[in-house]
Amino acid sequence: MNEFNRNLQTTTNIQEKSQLIWNNAEVLRGLYKPHEYGEVILPMTVIKRFHDTLLPTRDKVLEVYEKIKHLEVKDGFLRNASGYSFYNTSPFTFSSLLSDPDHIEENFRAYLNGFSDNVQDILENFEFDNEIKKLTNNDKLYYIIQEFNSDKAYLGADRVSSTDMGYVFEDLVKRFSESYNEEAGAHFTSRDIIYLMTDILIAEEKDVLIDEGVVKTVYDQTMGTSQMLSSMEERLKLLDKEAEITTFGQEINPETFAIAKSDTMIRGGNPDNMRLGDTLIDDQFSGYKFDYCISNPPFGVDWKSQQKKVKEEHDLGENGRFSIGLPRKSDGQLLFTLNGISKLKETGRMAIIHNGSALFSGAAGSGESEIRRYIIENDWLDAIVQLPNDVFYNTGISTYVWVISKEKRLHRRGKVQLIDASHMYEKRRKNIGKKRVDITEECREIIVKAYGDFLNKEYVIGDKIVESKIFENESFGFNKVTIESPLKDVEGNPVLKKGKLQPDADLRDMEDIPLAEDIDLYFEREIKPFNMDAWIDKKKIKIGYEIPFTRLFYKYVAPTKTENIALNIKELEEIIVKSFESLSGQEVEIDG
């Protein structure tokens, strides 16, 4: 199976395959609680995926192993024989394991030990060794292997593409999370959102990529099960089937890291590019630069536990990722934005998801404001797209895709595009967690078109609408100015100290003056006519940046006229009276 086909979606019924795998958990009933099923089902799914994928080249691998097993360096020969970056030198298969039930644990462990070191690392992160012992002691190991060995449970890459397998993993993790009452969305982002992000990232360079060929690197700093990376690879290979795509990712959760690494190996990627660790305090890609960054970092999550190390890196100045500013300890999402920017090539682009607070939280001079200022004044903020509410599995709040471009196209320079796509969706027939709507292919195409056109324009399909607006960079900045009024004595005279007017702290006021405005002219026009004695304390002027997305797309709706309200009330009264009369059999008169 060639590398291109590994990534295309097949006709496999993903839901059916996932349901079948999850049904295998019936064997675990009694021994495991429902929220613990994933501790067996997820690693067994990964093992079976490896097992079935390696079956076509198994005999060749064993033949090569017999010839070179005395050599000190064997990896390269065995990888070439398997056709993948991993292999298994054990003579066992799931079928042969089942033929010797009396030695099932011993033989299964021998089978697992036959895997290459990169697979051993995956199994260690699942901590599966403990589960093998538990399954064996309770006479369950044989039966769980038997369930996974059915024809319907086949997971080889020749029949189940990487894209399909990604969906299966997503569904299994979701089921595991729901049974544990855990937020499934913490592990993955639904594909409709990911495809929107990938399509926007490559929207302006499609023609170049097709003409010149694709050689790109992609990085996800909070990769979960790595579906953003595999989707980006899938999208780029649709443009150029010979594309050379190298993916890199970091993940803090050992179990989802293990899934991500296994998925990368099946896709033919380099598993060494998948790293385990906390991106904020244990950067596994220091010094790396990438063409694309794509991620959905946690938002509304505090970073108190990482504060010490993050602060140390902040204090390094330009030698650190966080020198620009630190957000409130209650929400570290903008730290991931700074990390992503530090990883972009000079021509690199990033799509990153944030909630609404990243747009406006923090006063002028605060860490959040300084981070926004840094991005906008460097002319890196390309666009922000508001997504529909209820599009994520674990939250119904307003969310936004920030598009960062280190080198904007000429017509975009000095400007920021805001796109309100909050009404561009289709309602789902059945909710998945908090996900009640989908960004369908038709919806996605309209949003991407709005981005590509770069116009002040509305796009309408039926009752769905997308609105695009273009703004100058400077329009998001303001000077926060302190307006002072004189302190007066009991006789009403201004108090002087060393010949200077003293300010009255109780009368002190703050004014946000747009950067495009001259401060003094604004003061004379807007302040002075109402407070002749006021003055500006220019030592206290601070520059701030915020993006008031909601206000910029606000549409005035005229209030209902009084006479119309009266008519509506009268109509409601008549409906209520008729209902009462039909129930009671009595007539009722309405006054007035």
MOQUIWO-V562061 format. One record per helix or strand of 2 or more residues. SS is the DSSP state (helix for helix, strand for strand). FROM is the first residue (numbers start at 1). TO is the last residue. Records with the same first field share a line. If there is no record, write none. Layout:
BEGIN
SS = FROM-TO, FROM-TO
END
This chain:
BEGIN
helix = 3-7, 14-28, 34-36, 38-68, 75-82, 94-98, 101-113, 117-126, 128-137, 141-148, 151-153, 162-179, 184-186, 191-212, 227-239, 254-266, 271-273, 304-314, 317-319, 333-342, 357-360, 367-377, 410-412, 441-453, 473-476, 505-507, 519-530, 538-540, 549-552, 562-584
strand = 215-220, 244-251, 274-276, 290-295, 344-355, 381-386, 399-405, 415-420, 426-432, 435-438, 457-461, 464-472, 477-484, 496-497, 500-501, 509-514, 535-536, 542-545
END
